[in-house]
Amino acid sequence: MYTYQVKDKKGILEVNISKEDFENAVQNAYEKNKGKFKVQGFRPGKAPRKVIEQNYGDMVFFDDAFDEVISKEYSKFLEENLEVRPSGYPNVEDSSFTADKGLKATLTFDLIPEVELGSLSGLKAKLKNVKVDDKQINDAIEGLRNSHARFVESKKTAENGDFATIDFSGSVDGVKFDGGTAEDYKLELGSHTFIEGFEEGVVGMKVGEKKDINVTFPKNYQAENLKGKPAVFEVVLKKIESKELPEVNDKFISDVTEFESLEEYKKDLIERLTKEGKKNAELDYNAALLEEVTENSKVEIPESMIDAEVHEMIHEFEHRLSHQGMTLDNYLEYLGQSSEEFKNGRREDAMKNVKTRLVLQKIIAENKISVTNDDMNAKLSEYAKTYGVDLEEMKKNLSQQDFLYFQNQALMEKILSFIKAQNK
């Protein structure tokens, strides 16, 4: 049995479990867990319940039984009250148990808040016009030149613009610090890759020379243990190289690309840069539309939803770090941040994510937007064509997670198309 009410935008569910139902749950907990208990004179899993309770306490199966009956009653409540939309798991605010009356518990949970949707028309976001300028073309050609540059070893004194191969070892107060040592490091002098004073100290050195370079870490340096600290780097210059860039002409273009002349290459470059620019402009426009619609809407977001989003964001970040061989603790130590500071730094983004998600759900519900089979086929065909894979073979190998990904992509496109249609 249960009773339900809403108070201060929270759901309050009071459940009453009879002594018979709770006793059945305790027995279930015993059957599931009896193999975990060691009782002298009995083989694992063979000790009677009463004997286990005598050895481990009368309440040894209480928590598992409690979780079972509460979970079952909560699920039953949600099935019978589909209009109730919790935003997360319930909290047990109060509970009492007596042998004659059974269990009584009060659960509370935040409800998914109502969204007051802002206007979807008359939005200020605009799609930018795309025009490729000379700087973009020149930058692309310079990139091509740099990718085919030659490095010529020199015996001269190191100068700005040279590439110096060095060994270095840094210390603060005579103690080496993490990340301050490397061998055969190739440094472009004048690139400002290192802290102020380091590259300037290498300029003027000769091959084979060893030198101590004194620097001071910035006060806003990311590593807490190095902020504002004076440090000494022992540097050995092993090699000096200068970079020679090829001359840009028809021969160079025909040697390194599929084009026969510089003019042909530039024409193709303009087409590619225009296509890429339009794609990026479209992405920026989509993001601006969603941001404006979200900002125009009103919703009071429960703290529990923000907390859950922060938790998910950090979990995903930890997953990405693991691929780089790092842990969150290592990362925080490098930043000089506490875990609490790190979490608080993500709350604003978490709140924006939750609000955007709620606004999108409201748009979908109000305008009955859904993804049809035709929409899915079109999205999958688009992907198959882009990546040159067989559509039917792709469908066969599509996992549930992949399907949901493409479905979400198709849904977002329909939402954006709907919003754009209101802002022609």
KAZI-V729399 format. One record per helix or strand. SS is the DSSP state (helix for helix, strand for strand). FROM is the first residue (numbers start at 0). TO is the last residue. Records with the same first field share a line. If there is no record, write none. Layout:
SS: FROM-TO  FROM-TO
//
This chain:
strand: 1-6  9-16  85-85  90-97  101-110  115-115  149-153  162-171  174-187  209-215  229-243  297-297
helix: 18-35  48-55  61-79  133-146  197-201  223-225  249-255  261-295  302-322  327-334  338-343  346-366  372-386  390-395  399-420
//
